[in-house]
Amino acid sequence: MLTNGTWQEPVSLELHRIGEFRTIRSSLEALDCLLTDWPAEEDRFYRDALMICRAAVDGKSTPELARDAFIVAAHESCIYMKLGYFIPDFVIEPPKAAF
């Protein structure tokens, strides 16, 4: 069963030009972005996101898991995402001052 796997919160990415964002609202849109518009190297995080988004579109995974995998792939590829779309677990905190 194919589903678009709509996300509760979209993810906006700056893919090719500074200041131009593409907003992804579903697992199906994320899969399309990964396959046709991904500006970075296809590393293991990309491949994981591709597999999980495909599974979500096929109804074999959840939209939430697909969104999380997509965010991780973008983060690991240093693709800028608008603030407010990060899940706190994925935010890398800067080191605290030693003094």
C-alpha positions as CSV (number, residue, x, y, z in Angstrom):
1,M,0.0,0.0,0.0
2,L,1.5,3.3,-1.1
3,T,1.1,6.3,1.2
4,N,2.6,9.7,1.2
5,G,3.3,9.5,5.0
6,T,2.4,13.2,5.8
7,W,4.6,14.7,8.6
8,Q,3.2,16.7,11.5
9,E,6.1,19.2,11.1
10,P,7.7,19.9,7.7
11,V,11.4,20.2,7.2
12,S,12.8,23.1,5.2
13,L,16.2,22.6,3.5
14,E,18.5,25.0,1.7
15,L,19.5,22.7,-1.2
16,H,21.2,24.5,-4.0
17,R,21.1,28.3,-3.5
18,I,21.6,30.4,-0.4
19,G,18.2,31.6,0.8
20,E,16.1,29.2,-1.4
21,F,14.4,26.5,0.6
22,R,12.5,23.4,-0.3
23,T,9.9,22.4,2.3
24,I,9.4,18.7,2.7
25,R,6.0,17.7,4.2
26,S,5.9,13.9,3.7
27,S,7.8,10.7,3.3
28,L,7.0,10.7,-0.4
29,E,8.3,14.2,-0.8
30,A,11.4,13.2,1.2
31,L,12.0,10.2,-1.1
32,D,11.6,12.5,-4.2
33,C,14.1,15.0,-2.7
34,L,16.6,12.2,-1.9
35,L,16.3,10.7,-5.4
36,T,16.2,13.9,-7.6
37,D,17.4,16.9,-5.6
38,W,20.0,15.8,-3.1
39,P,23.0,18.1,-3.3
40,A,25.5,16.1,-1.3
41,E,27.4,12.8,-1.4
42,E,25.4,9.7,-1.0
43,D,26.8,8.5,2.3
44,R,25.5,5.9,4.7
45,F,23.1,8.4,6.3
46,Y,21.7,9.2,2.8
47,R,21.3,5.5,2.1
48,D,19.6,4.9,5.5
49,A,17.2,7.8,4.8
50,L,16.4,6.5,1.3
51,M,15.6,3.0,2.6
52,I,13.5,4.3,5.5
53,C,11.6,6.8,3.4
54,R,10.9,4.1,0.8
55,A,9.6,1.8,3.6
56,A,7.4,4.6,5.0
57,V,5.9,5.2,1.5
58,D,5.2,1.5,1.2
59,G,3.5,1.4,4.6
60,K,6.3,-0.6,6.2
61,S,7.7,2.1,8.4
62,T,6.4,5.2,10.1
63,P,6.4,8.8,8.8
64,E,8.1,9.9,12.0
65,L,11.0,7.5,11.5
66,A,11.3,8.6,7.9
67,R,11.4,12.3,9.0
68,D,14.0,11.6,11.6
69,A,16.2,9.7,9.1
70,F,15.8,12.5,6.6
71,I,16.9,15.1,9.2
72,V,19.9,13.0,10.2
73,A,20.9,12.6,6.5
74,A,20.6,16.4,5.9
75,H,22.5,17.2,9.1
76,E,25.3,14.8,8.4
77,S,25.6,16.2,4.8
78,C,25.9,19.8,6.3
79,I,22.7,20.8,4.5
80,Y,21.2,23.9,6.2
81,M,17.8,23.4,7.7
82,K,15.7,26.3,9.1
83,L,15.8,26.6,12.8
84,G,12.8,25.2,14.6
85,Y,12.7,22.0,12.6
86,F,15.4,20.2,14.5
87,I,14.4,17.5,17.0
88,P,16.3,18.3,20.2
89,D,18.0,14.8,20.1
90,F,19.7,15.7,16.9
91,V,21.1,19.1,17.9
92,I,24.8,19.0,18.6
93,E,25.6,21.3,21.5
94,P,28.8,23.4,21.4
95,P,31.4,22.5,24.0
96,K,31.0,24.4,27.3
97,A,33.7,26.9,28.3
98,A,36.3,25.3,30.7
99,F,36.5,28.4,32.9
